Amino acid sequence: MAVLVDTKVICDVLYNDPVWSDWSSAQIANHWGQLCINPIIYAELSYQATSPADVNDTMDRLGLVYADLPMACLFTAGQAYRRYRQRGGVKTAPLPDFLIGAHAQQAGLVLLTRDKARYATYFPGARLICP
């Protein structure tokens, strides 16, 4: 079973978050060999990196493989974003979380995240691993 790892979980481990590091590290260890990221997560990890080699090193250290984002996920993300706006959401562009949630739901991936509320609300078909 492939597990898509949300950026916050990765950052918890990389930056030793005082609240979440232990939980996130344990989850990564528990799912070693099944972990993946997509282009959105790769881009978010690139924010703190100085080169692609830095991101690739992080991927190697944490046992993450790259999974492309299927086109069907993009439509699902757009539909979820529309529901978000109809419910009063104020962001004017699709949030990365919508693309991540759509990827997990459409591709049948389990999503390892700390953001249960948003993913459960907009992607009820996604299987989540949450604290």
C-alpha positions in Angstrom: 0.0 0.0 0.0 1.5 3.3 -1.1 1.5 6.1 1.4 1.6 9.8 0.2 3.4 11.8 2.9 2.2 15.4 3.4 4.8 18.1 3.6 4.2 19.0 7.2 5.0 15.4 8.3 8.3 15.6 6.4 9.1 19.0 7.9 8.3 17.7 11.4 11.2 15.2 11.0 13.6 17.5 9.1 13.3 20.4 11.6 12.6 18.3 14.7 9.3 19.9 15.5 9.0 19.8 19.3 5.3 18.7 19.3 5.1 16.5 16.2 8.6 15.1 15.5 8.2 11.8 17.4 4.8 11.0 15.9 5.9 11.9 12.3 9.2 10.0 12.7 7.3 6.9 14.0 4.9 7.0 11.1 7.7 7.3 8.5 9.4 4.3 10.2 6.2 2.3 10.3 5.5 2.8 6.6 9.1 2.6 5.3 9.3 1.2 1.8 5.8 2.5 0.9 6.3 6.3 1.1 5.9 8.7 -1.8 5.6 12.3 -2.6 4.1 14.1 -5.6 5.1 17.2 -7.6 3.3 19.5 -5.2 5.1 18.1 -2.1 8.4 18.2 -4.0 7.8 21.9 -4.8 6.9 22.6 -1.1 10.1 20.9 0.0 12.1 22.9 -2.5 11.2 26.1 -0.6 13.8 25.5 2.1 16.3 23.7 -0.3 19.2 25.3 -2.0 19.2 22.8 -5.0 17.3 19.9 -6.4 20.1 17.7 -4.9 19.0 18.8 -1.4 15.4 17.7 -2.0 16.6 14.4 -3.6 18.8 13.8 -0.5 15.8 14.4 1.8 13.9 11.9 -0.3 16.7 9.3 0.0 17.1 9.8 3.7 13.4 9.4 4.4 12.8 6.6 1.9 10.5 8.7 -0.3 9.9 8.0 -4.0 8.4 10.3 -6.6 4.8 9.6 -7.8 3.5 11.7 -10.7 0.2 13.4 -10.4 -2.4 11.8 -12.8 -4.6 14.2 -14.8 -7.8 12.9 -13.1 -6.5 14.2 -9.8 -6.4 17.8 -11.3 -10.2 17.7 -12.0 -10.9 16.3 -8.6 -8.8 19.0 -7.0 -10.7 21.7 -9.0 -14.1 20.3 -7.9 -13.0 20.2 -4.2 -11.7 23.8 -4.5 -15.1 24.8 -5.9 -16.9 23.3 -2.9 -14.4 25.1 -0.6 -15.3 28.4 -2.3 -19.0 27.7 -2.1 -18.6 27.1 1.6 -17.1 30.5 2.0 -13.4 29.7 1.6 -11.5 32.9 0.8 -8.3 31.6 -1.0 -8.5 32.7 -4.7 -6.4 29.9 -6.1 -6.5 26.1 -5.5 -4.5 25.3 -2.4 -1.7 22.7 -2.6 -3.7 20.6 -0.1 -6.5 20.2 -2.7 -4.0 18.7 -5.2 -2.5 16.4 -2.5 -5.9 15.3 -1.3 -7.1 14.7 -4.8 -4.0 12.6 -5.6 -4.5 10.4 -2.6 -8.2 9.9 -3.3 -8.0 9.3 -7.0 -4.9 7.1 -7.0 -6.0 5.1 -4.0 -3.1 6.2 -1.9 -3.2 6.4 1.9 -2.4 10.0 3.0 -0.1 10.5 6.0 -1.0 13.9 7.3 -1.7 16.0 10.4 -4.4 18.0 8.6 -7.3 15.7 9.1 -10.2 18.2 9.0 -9.5 19.6 5.5 -8.7 16.3 3.8 -11.7 14.5 5.5 -14.0 17.3 4.5 -13.1 17.7 0.9 -11.8 14.2 0.1 -14.1 11.8 2.1 -12.9 8.9 -0.1 -9.3 9.3 0.9 -7.8 7.0 3.4 -6.0 9.0 6.1 -3.3 8.3 8.7 -3.6 11.1 11.3 -2.8 11.7 14.9 
